[in-house]
Amino acid sequence: MSIKQLVINPGSTSTKLAVFEDDRQVLEKSISHPAEELKQFPDLYDQVPYRLEAIRGFLRDNGLKPSDFDVIMCRGGMVWGIGMGGFRVNEALAETLRNEEYTSPHASNLGGIMGHILAEEGGIDAYIYDAVTAASLPKFAAITGFPEIVRRSSCHVLNMHAMAEQYAADHGLDYASQRLLIVHMGGGISYCAMDHGQIIDSIGDDDGPFSPERAGFTQILPIVKMCYSGEYTYAEMKQKIRGNGGFKAYFGTSSMRDIEKMVEDGDPKATLLYDAEAYQIAKGICELSVAFKGDVDAIILTGGLAYSERLTSKISEYVKFIAPIYIYPGENEMLALARGGVRIMNGTERAKEFDLQDIIEANKPIV
């Protein structure tokens, strides 16, 4: 008997849904949530009933109900200190996904919350899988120069894990034996050092290179000066960092196809910024190679920008001395969630039971 799965992946302005039988997709829909409709909800979590009704509408339209599924797989939320893989959404996890003491407000948090409600209706289990914040950083990797601030891991774990598994399968290797540097290149760019299946360090999409719509990391004092200039509100500064930064700040577009066309047409500004992008991405790879003391089995470039041979070639020129480079363009979050569900349901991967005390311990001051 095949494993029938409902897969839920909430984004800031959409909820992606799919039905899988094992890892074969049989239905899909991306439900858009117009900005004017979302404005009626002052808090992210106020959107839950609204989005749930959209999910139920999808199920009704296809003659389905929650009890028709064996499992519900949800995009993992931003719970600081959680591990990789699957976690059953119990009451404690559903509540923690709403608790900003241990999370950051992020649309992915809604996945587990909605999945839990639907799973209870159907008498089945829901799981989150490969949360954005999933990692096992050693304590020294979490230290910053601010005693009040602990460095936390944040990267595109779901796609990184899936591409690590794919790379290992393609080369007849045991995924859990590899030391990999993985770069996910999309609207934001993030990295991880994955050691024998565990993320031991990362660079998030706010603390690495600039990207199509992220400003990336730079010297702190000029940013502090901007914050106190009186020219920008807190919300506007957040937008300059995430959403209106990077290429969008320079060109008014975050489309890398448009930027590459400018480069091909000989635009000197576009060429300079494009070369800077490749250089900064490469610098991040070199920085994270320290986590392995340079002993890296492979470098994996993935995400939407990995479709660009021009960009991946430029990056490769800088970092090919570290390890062989493999390109896995795009991302398939829905399939990655479904494959996680298959592993959990057939017993090849053991899902964890969420315990808030583990998160409390993980978030205690280091020194």
C-alpha positions in Angstrom: 0.0 0.0 0.0 1.3 3.4 -0.9 1.6 6.2 1.7 -0.9 9.0 1.0 0.4 12.4 2.2 -0.9 15.9 2.4 2.0 18.3 2.1 1.7 21.9 3.4 4.2 24.6 2.7 3.2 28.2 3.7 5.0 31.2 2.3 4.5 34.9 3.1 1.8 35.4 0.5 0.9 31.8 -0.5 0.2 28.4 0.8 1.5 25.6 -1.4 -0.3 22.3 -1.2 0.3 18.9 -2.7 -1.0 15.3 -2.4 1.6 12.6 -2.7 1.3 8.8 -3.0 4.7 7.8 -1.6 7.0 10.3 -3.4 4.8 10.6 -6.5 2.9 13.9 -6.6 -0.8 13.4 -7.8 -2.2 16.8 -7.0 -0.8 20.3 -6.4 -2.0 23.8 -5.9 -0.4 27.1 -4.9 -3.0 29.3 -3.2 -2.2 33.0 -3.4 -3.0 35.3 -0.5 -3.3 38.9 -1.8 -1.6 41.5 0.3 -4.8 43.4 0.7 -6.5 40.3 2.3 -3.5 39.7 4.6 -3.7 43.3 5.9 -6.8 42.4 7.9 -4.7 40.2 10.2 -2.6 42.3 12.6 -0.6 39.2 13.7 0.9 36.4 11.6 -0.9 33.8 13.7 -4.3 35.5 13.1 -4.0 34.1 9.5 -4.4 30.5 10.6 -8.3 30.2 10.2 -8.1 32.1 6.9 -5.4 29.8 5.5 -7.0 26.7 7.0 -10.2 27.5 5.1 -8.2 27.7 1.9 -6.7 24.3 2.6 -10.1 22.8 3.3 -11.4 24.3 0.1 -8.6 22.5 -1.8 -9.5 19.2 -0.1 -13.3 19.7 -0.8 -12.6 20.5 -4.4 -10.8 17.2 -4.8 -13.2 15.1 -2.8 -10.7 14.7 0.1 -10.8 15.0 3.9 -8.0 14.8 6.5 -8.8 11.2 7.4 -8.1 10.1 3.8 -4.3 10.6 4.4 -1.8 8.5 6.3 0.3 11.6 7.3 0.5 15.3 6.9 4.0 16.8 6.2 4.6 20.5 6.9 7.4 22.9 6.2 9.3 23.3 9.5 9.1 26.6 11.4 11.8 28.7 12.9 12.2 27.1 16.3 15.6 28.1 17.7 17.6 25.0 18.8 15.5 22.3 17.1 17.3 19.5 15.3 17.2 18.2 11.7 14.7 15.7 10.3 11.1 15.1 11.4 9.3 16.2 14.6 5.8 15.0 15.3 3.6 18.1 15.9 2.4 17.5 19.4 0.6 20.1 21.6 3.9 21.4 22.9 5.3 22.0 19.4 2.1 23.6 18.1 2.2 26.0 21.0 5.9 26.7 20.7 5.5 27.6 17.0 3.4 30.6 18.2 5.8 31.5 21.1 8.2 34.3 20.0 10.4 33.6 22.9 11.7 30.5 21.1 10.8 31.4 17.5 11.0 34.2 15.0 7.7 35.1 13.3 7.8 33.4 9.9 5.2 32.0 7.6 6.7 28.5 7.8 5.6 28.4 11.5 2.0 28.2 10.3 2.7 24.9 8.6 2.9 22.8 11.8 0.1 24.7 13.4 -2.3 24.1 10.6 -1.1 20.5 10.1 -1.7 19.8 13.7 -5.3 21.0 13.5 -6.0 19.0 10.4 -4.2 15.9 11.7 -6.4 15.9 14.9 -9.5 16.1 12.7 -8.3 13.1 10.7 -7.0 11.0 13.5 -3.5 10.9 12.0 -0.1 12.5 12.8 1.5 15.7 11.3 5.2 16.3 11.2 7.4 19.3 10.5 10.6 18.4 8.6 14.0 20.1 8.4 13.1 23.4 10.0 15.0 26.5 8.8 16.7 26.7 12.2 17.7 23.0 12.4 21.3 22.6 13.3 23.8 21.2 15.9 26.3 24.1 16.3 29.1 23.6 18.8 29.1 26.3 21.5 32.1 28.1 20.2 30.3 28.6 16.9 27.5 30.4 18.6 29.6 33.1 20.3 29.4 36.7 19.2 31.1 39.9 20.4 27.8 40.9 22.1 27.1 38.9 25.3 23.4 39.7 24.8 23.4 38.0 21.4 23.8 34.3 20.7 24.6 33.4 17.1 21.8 31.1 15.8 21.8 28.9 12.7 19.4 29.7 9.9 19.5 28.3 6.4 17.5 26.5 3.7 17.8 23.2 5.5 15.0 21.4 3.6 16.6 21.8 0.2 20.1 21.4 1.4 19.3 18.1 3.1 17.5 16.9 0.0 20.4 17.9 -2.3 22.9 16.2 0.0 20.9 13.0 -0.2 20.7 13.3 -4.0 24.4 13.9 -4.4 25.2 10.9 -2.3 22.7 8.7 -4.2 24.1 9.9 -7.6 27.7 8.9 -6.5 26.9 5.7 -4.7 27.9 7.2 -1.3 26.5 7.1 2.2 25.0 10.5 2.8 25.9 10.2 6.5 29.6 9.7 5.7 30.1 13.0 3.8 31.5 16.4 4.7 29.7 18.9 2.5 29.6 22.6 2.0 26.2 23.5 0.5 25.0 26.9 -0.8 21.3 27.5 -1.5 21.1 30.5 -3.9 17.7 32.0 -4.3 16.1 35.4 -3.4 18.3 35.0 -0.3 21.6 33.1 -0.1 22.4 30.7 2.7 25.1 28.1 3.4 25.7 25.2 5.6 28.6 22.9 6.6 27.0 19.5 6.8 29.1 16.9 8.7 27.9 13.3 8.5 24.3 14.4 8.1 24.4 17.2 10.7 24.7 20.9 10.2 27.6 22.1 12.3 27.7 25.7 11.1 25.9 27.9 8.7 25.7 31.4 7.1 22.2 32.8 7.0 20.7 34.9 4.2 21.2 38.1 6.3 24.8 37.5 7.3 26.4 36.5 4.0 26.6 37.9 0.5 24.1 40.3 -0.9 21.6 38.6 -3.2 18.7 39.4 -5.5 16.7 41.0 -2.7 18.8 40.8 0.5 21.4 43.4 1.5 23.7 40.8 3.1 26.2 41.5 5.8 28.5 44.6 5.9 30.2 46.8 8.4 27.9 47.5 11.4 28.5 51.1 12.2 27.2 52.5 8.8 24.0 50.5 9.4 23.7 51.9 13.0 24.1 55.4 11.5 21.3 54.8 9.1 19.0 53.4 11.8 19.5 56.6 13.9 19.4 59.0 11.0 15.7 59.7 11.3 15.2 59.0 7.6 13.9 55.4 8.1 11.4 53.7 10.3 12.2 50.3 11.8 9.9 48.6 9.2 11.7 50.5 6.3 15.1 49.4 7.6 13.9 45.8 7.7 12.8 46.1 4.1 16.2 47.6 3.1 17.8 44.4 4.6 15.2 41.9 3.4 13.1 42.4 0.4 14.5 45.7 -1.0 18.2 45.1 -0.7 20.8 43.6 -3.0 20.2 43.8 -6.7 16.7 45.2 -6.2 18.2 48.2 -4.4 20.6 48.9 -7.3 18.3 48.1 -10.2 14.7 48.0 -9.0 14.4 44.4 -9.9 15.4 41.1 -8.2 15.2 39.1 -11.4 18.5 37.6 -12.2 17.4 37.0 -15.7 17.1 40.7 -16.2 20.5 41.3 -14.5 22.2 38.7 -16.7 20.7 40.3 -19.8 22.2 43.6 -18.8 25.5 41.9 -18.3 25.3 40.2 -21.8 24.5 43.7 -23.2 27.6 45.1 -21.7 26.1 47.2 -19.0 29.1 48.1 -16.8 27.2 48.6 -13.6 25.4 45.3 -13.9 28.7 43.5 -14.8 30.4 45.0 -11.7 27.5 44.0 -9.4 27.3 40.5 -10.9 31.0 39.9 -10.5 30.7 41.1 -6.9 27.9 38.7 -6.2 30.0 35.7 -7.4 33.0 36.9 -5.4 31.0 37.3 -2.2 29.3 33.9 -2.6 32.7 32.3 -3.1 34.0 34.1 0.0 31.2 32.6 2.1 32.2 29.1 0.9 35.8 29.7 1.9 34.7 31.1 5.3 32.6 28.1 6.1 35.3 25.6 4.9 37.1 26.4 8.2 34.4 24.3 10.0 36.0 21.3 8.3 39.6 22.6 8.5 39.5 22.5 4.7 38.8 18.8 4.6 35.7 18.9 2.4 34.3 16.1 0.3 32.2 18.2 -2.0 30.7 21.7 -2.6 27.1 21.7 -3.7 25.5 24.7 -5.4 21.7 24.7 -5.4 18.6 26.9 -5.6 17.2 28.9 -8.4 20.4 30.9 -9.2 22.2 27.6 -9.7 20.5 27.4 -13.1 22.9 30.2 -14.2 26.0 28.6 -15.7 27.6 32.1 -15.9 27.2 32.5 -12.1 28.2 28.9 -11.1 31.3 29.1 -13.3 32.5 32.3 -11.7 32.0 30.9 -8.3 33.7 27.7 -9.2 36.8 29.5 -10.4 37.3 30.9 -6.9 36.6 27.7 -4.8 37.6 24.7 -6.9 40.8 24.4 -4.9 38.7 23.4 -1.8 36.8 20.4 -3.2 34.9 19.1 -6.3 31.8 21.2 -7.2 28.4 19.8 -8.0 25.5 21.8 -9.4 21.9 20.9 -8.4 19.7 23.7 -9.7 16.3 24.6 -8.3 14.5 23.5 -5.3 11.7 21.1 -4.7 10.5 21.7 -1.2 7.3 19.7 -1.7 9.1 16.6 -2.9 11.7 16.9 -0.1 8.9 17.0 2.5 7.2 14.0 0.9 10.4 12.0 0.8 10.8 12.8 4.5 7.3 11.5 5.1 8.0 8.3 3.3 11.2 7.7 5.4 9.3 8.4 8.6 6.3 6.2 7.7 8.3 3.2 6.4 10.6 3.3 9.4 13.9 4.1 7.7 14.0 7.4 9.7 12.8 7.8 13.2 10.9 11.0 13.8 11.5 12.8 17.1 9.1 13.7 19.8 9.2 17.4 20.5 10.1 18.5 24.1 10.1 22.2 24.9 12.6 21.6 27.7 15.1 20.6 25.0 14.6 24.0 23.4 14.8 25.8 26.7 18.2 24.2 27.3 19.4 25.0 23.8 18.6 28.6 24.3 20.2 29.2 27.7 23.1 31.7 27.7 26.4 30.1 26.7 28.6 32.1 29.0 
